[in-house]
Amino acid sequence: MFRLSKKLLFAIEAVVDIAYHSGDQPVQSSVITERQGIPRRYLEQVLQQLVRAGILSGVRGPRGGYRLARERRLISLGDIVRVVRAMESAQDPIEDPAGSSLGREVVRPIWDQMQESCMAKLDDTTVDDLCRAARERGIAREGVPAVDWSI
């Protein structure tokens, strides 16, 4: 079952933070923790899974951290959701064979359709879309020099 957990919310916020603030430099998890108020115990676990899934790449060393593994327009929220859902161990009650025929044949199919619609929207929304929304709302970018295109 799709639900917005803290871990999922933190994963999305961390990826968007990296995309929005990093420029070409890796972002350290301590900076993300400070900037987003994400508890470090959640963050490190999620970041490692996002690296394994090919959404982020890890950079070792004193100036290391995390950066996007591919262009932000090619990372959807659905990609992030699938990684975090795989981490969460709770069984989806929709998949439980128990229950009445009314529940299995009427209620659960409606819930499945709603989840599919939600995932389709998440797949259509990219990290780039969220970065654009942040820019439109005037959220200042840290660590990235402002580019002035005026001539």
N, C-alpha and C positions, 0 to 999 in steps of 0.2 A: 504494500500500500504506500502511496506517495504521501509523505508528510514532511513539513518543513522542520527539521531538527536543528539544534544549535550547531551541530557539526556541519550540516549542509550549508547553513547560512554563513558560517565562518569560512568554509571552503570557497564559496562564491565571492565573499568579501576579500579574501586573500588573493585570489586570482585577479580580480578587478584592481585591487591595490597594486599588484605587481605590474599589471598592464598600464595602469594610469600614471604611476609615479616613477617607473624604473628608467625610462629612456633606454639606453643600451647597457646600463650597469645592472648587475644582479642586486636583488634586494634581500637583505638579511632578515631572518624570521623575527629577530628582536625588534627591528624597525616596524614590521607589520604589526606585531603585538602591541607596540606602543601607539602606533597611528590608529589602529582599528579597535583597540581594546579587547583583542581576542586572547583568551587564556593560552599560554604557551603549550600546556599539555594537550589541548585540542589541535593547535596549529601544527606542531611538528609531525604528528601522526598523519594529519590530512595532507600536508605538503609532500611527505614521502610517497603517499599513495598517488598523488597527482603526478609526481615524477615517474613512478612506475607505469602510469597510464599514458605517458607521453604528452601530457598537458603542460607540465613544467619541466625544466631541466635544472639540475643542481650544479652549482659552481663551487668547487672546493677552494680553500685557502683563506687568508686573512681578510680579503675583500670579496669573499665568496657570498653565496646566497642563492636565490632562486630567480629565474627568468622564464618567460614563456618559451615553450619548446616549439611553438609554431605561431604564425601570425594571429593576432587577436581576432581578426575577422573570421578565422577558421576554427575558433574554439567556441562552441555553443554552451549555453547553460545546461542543456541536456547532457553534454559530455561530462560536465562536473557532477551533475546529479547522479549519473550512473556509477561513477567512481565511489561517491560517498554511500550510495545505497548498497553497493557491494561490500562496503566496510561494516555496515550495520547488520547485526546478526539476527534481529527480530524477524520471525517468519511473518509473511504477509497473510493476514486473515482471509483474504480473498482466495488464497490457494488452499485453505483448509477444506477438506472434503466433507467435514461435518456440517450440520445445519439442515434447515428445512428445504424442501423443493422450491418454495416461494423465495427463499433467500438465495439459493443457488441459481435459479433460473430467471429470476426477475430483478432482485436487488443487486446482486453481484455483477451481472452484465452492465447495468447502468453505471456502476462504480468503475468498472473496467473502461467503459467508453469515456468517462470523465477523466480518468488517468491518462488515457491515450491522447485526449485533446490537450491536456496540460503538458504532456511530454512533447507534443508537436509544437506547442507555443515555445517551450524551453529550447527545443532544437532550432527554432527559427530566430531565437534571440542570441546574439553573439556578445562576447566580451567587448568587442568594438562598439556595439550598440550602447552598452552600459557606460563605456568611457565617453562616448559622445554625449550621453545624457548628463554625465557628471560635468563635462565642459560647459554644456548649455545652462546648467544650474549654477555656474560660477565657482565650482569647487576648485580651489587652488591646487596646482600640481607641485609636489615637492621633489627635489632632486632632478627635475627636468628643466633645462633652460627654456624660457619662453622664446618661441620663434616669431620674429617680426617680418611679415611678408610685404610690408609697405615699401614702395619705391619712391 
